[in-house]
Amino acid sequence: APTVERVPVLPVAVRLPWAAVGTVTRLLEGQGAGGLAWDYGGEGTASPSGVSVTASVPCASIEALAKTLDSLRAQGVIEDWEGMKGGA
């Protein structure tokens, strides 16, 4: 049987304006995130200005991602973000 490598991940959610979709997509993909699920203004987790995304981020990347997301929030590029407990 082939060997399958499992990478531990943590879910992350980001609320952002439309203008930041490309920036956040590149950032998450650059950190090895998978399972990106976008909400474009529907009920639930979407931001008042329209967009939210959840993704599974490798645990090894979470610290660097958190620093970058905090910086983007401080600059007003994103509205907010949160790391969620759990993961696979």
N, C-alpha and C positions, 0 to 999 in steps of 0.2 A: 504494500500500500504506500502511496506517496506521502511524504511528510508535509504537513500543513503548518505554516507558521502563523500563530495568533498574536496579534499586536494589541495590547490593552489600550482602550480608548475611553475618553470621557465626552459626554455630550456637551455642546456649547450652543447657546442661542444668542443671536445678535439682532437688535432692532435698528433700522437705518433708513435714511431717506433714499429715494430712487437714485439720486446722483452718486451714491456710494456703492451701488451694486457691483460694478466692475472691480473696484478697489477691494471690497470685502471678499469677493469670489477669488481673486488672485491671491489674497492673503491666506484664506483658508486652504486653498489647493496647494499653495506653497509650503504650508505646514503639514501636508499629508492628510488633510481632513477628507473624509469620505461621507457618503450618504447625505449630501446637501439636500435639504428640503426647504423650498421657498414658499412663503405665504405672501401673496401680493395684494394685501388689503382686505382679505376676507376676515371673518370673525375669528377670534382666538388670539394668537400671539402677534398679529401684525401691528406695526407701529401706527400711531395716528397719521403719519405722513406716508404710510403705505407698504413697507416691506419688512419682513423678518425672515431669518434663515436659521435653521438648526443644522448641526453637523456633528459627526463623530471625529474627535481629534485625538491622535496618538498621545498617550500620557507623556511621552518624552518631549513633546512639542508644546505642552500646555503652558509652561512657564513663560517661554518666549512669546507665545500668542497672547497671553494675558497682558504682558507689558505693552505690546503693540496695540491691543484693543483699548487699554486704559489711555494710551496716548491719543488714539483716534477719538475717543470719547471726550477727552480734555480739549481737543482741537475743534470739536463740534462736527466731526466727519460722520460719526455714528451717534445714535441716540443713547444706546445702552447695550450691555451684554451681560450674560451670566453663564457661569459654568455650572452644570447640574451634577448632582451626586449620582453615582451609579456608573454605568458604562458596561462595556462587554469585555 
